[in-house]
Amino acid sequence: MPTNAKQLYETQSEANIHGDGERYHVFQYDKTPTFPESMKPISAVPEEEREDVLKILSSGITVEQKYLPDFDGATLGMKAKKGDSSRVYLYYVESSKTLYMIEDFL
């Protein structure tokens, strides 16, 4: 992940003994960074993915409304899943130079 960002928002659940839990970060860049190739251009976040992200964000943490992901403005996106069902979603909005990172560790 590019490092020249200002963190606008962060929240996380309390991790249990195994480190499970949810984390959410919102970053803003002064200029559009170079992202890894795993960040793909998108024109829309699929509805099923939106629902999954919102479920993660409401299951163990509270997110202020103004910091919820801008699904409609996302121009780059990535999702990764591990064998243990842990998930990470990244969405970048070019117009606001904002990156949303949603993590669900199981």
C-alpha positions as CSV (number, residue, x, y, z in Angstrom):
1,M,0.0,0.0,0.0
2,P,1.3,3.5,-0.8
3,T,2.6,5.2,2.3
4,N,2.1,9.0,1.6
5,A,-1.4,9.1,3.0
6,K,-3.1,10.9,5.9
7,Q,-5.3,8.7,8.0
8,L,-8.8,10.3,8.2
9,Y,-10.5,7.6,10.3
10,E,-9.8,4.3,12.1
11,T,-11.9,1.9,14.2
12,Q,-11.5,-1.7,15.2
13,S,-13.2,-4.3,17.3
14,E,-11.5,-5.8,20.3
15,A,-9.5,-8.8,19.2
16,N,-10.1,-12.1,20.9
17,I,-7.3,-14.4,22.0
18,H,-6.8,-15.6,18.4
19,G,-6.6,-12.1,17.0
20,D,-10.0,-12.3,15.2
21,G,-11.9,-9.1,14.6
22,E,-12.7,-6.2,12.3
23,R,-10.6,-3.2,11.3
24,Y,-11.5,-0.2,9.2
25,H,-9.4,2.6,7.9
26,V,-9.9,5.6,5.7
27,F,-6.9,7.3,4.1
28,Q,-6.6,10.4,2.0
29,Y,-3.8,11.2,-0.5
30,D,-2.6,14.5,-1.8
31,K,-2.1,13.0,-5.2
32,T,-3.2,9.7,-6.7
33,P,-0.6,7.1,-5.7
34,T,0.7,4.2,-7.6
35,F,-1.2,1.1,-6.4
36,P,-0.1,-2.5,-6.9
37,E,-1.5,-4.4,-9.9
38,S,-3.9,-6.2,-7.6
39,M,-6.0,-3.0,-7.4
40,K,-8.2,-3.3,-10.5
41,P,-10.2,-0.6,-12.2
42,I,-13.9,-0.9,-11.4
43,S,-17.0,0.9,-12.5
44,A,-19.2,-0.3,-9.7
45,V,-19.0,-2.3,-6.5
46,P,-21.2,-5.4,-6.9
47,E,-24.3,-5.4,-4.6
48,E,-23.3,-8.6,-3.0
49,E,-19.9,-7.2,-2.1
50,R,-21.4,-4.0,-0.8
51,E,-23.7,-6.1,1.5
52,D,-20.7,-8.1,2.7
53,V,-18.7,-5.0,3.5
54,L,-21.6,-3.3,5.4
55,K,-22.1,-6.5,7.3
56,I,-18.5,-6.5,8.4
57,L,-18.7,-2.8,9.3
58,S,-21.8,-3.4,11.5
59,S,-20.8,-6.7,13.2
60,G,-18.2,-5.7,15.7
61,I,-17.5,-2.0,15.2
62,T,-19.3,1.3,14.8
63,V,-18.5,3.5,11.9
64,E,-19.5,7.2,11.7
65,Q,-21.9,7.7,8.7
66,K,-19.6,10.2,7.0
67,Y,-16.8,7.7,6.8
68,L,-18.7,4.8,5.3
69,P,-17.2,3.6,2.0
70,D,-18.1,5.6,-1.2
71,F,-19.1,2.5,-3.2
72,D,-20.6,4.6,-6.0
73,G,-17.4,6.7,-6.5
74,A,-14.9,3.8,-6.3
75,T,-12.6,3.7,-9.4
76,L,-10.2,1.0,-8.1
77,G,-10.9,-2.0,-6.0
78,M,-9.5,-5.2,-4.6
79,K,-10.8,-8.0,-2.5
80,A,-8.7,-10.8,-1.0
81,K,-9.8,-13.9,0.9
82,K,-7.7,-16.4,2.8
83,G,-8.4,-20.0,3.5
84,D,-9.5,-19.3,7.0
85,S,-12.3,-17.0,5.5
86,S,-10.5,-13.8,6.5
87,R,-11.3,-11.0,4.1
88,V,-9.8,-7.7,3.0
89,Y,-11.5,-5.1,0.8
90,L,-9.8,-2.0,-0.7
91,Y,-11.7,0.8,-2.6
92,Y,-10.1,3.9,-4.0
93,V,-12.1,6.9,-5.0
94,E,-10.2,9.0,-7.6
95,S,-12.3,12.2,-7.2
96,S,-11.6,12.5,-3.5
97,K,-8.2,10.6,-3.5
98,T,-9.6,8.5,-0.7
99,L,-8.8,4.8,0.1
100,Y,-11.1,2.7,2.2
101,M,-9.7,-0.5,3.8
102,I,-12.0,-3.1,5.4
103,E,-10.5,-6.0,7.2
104,D,-12.2,-9.0,8.7
105,F,-9.9,-11.5,10.4
106,L,-11.2,-14.9,11.4
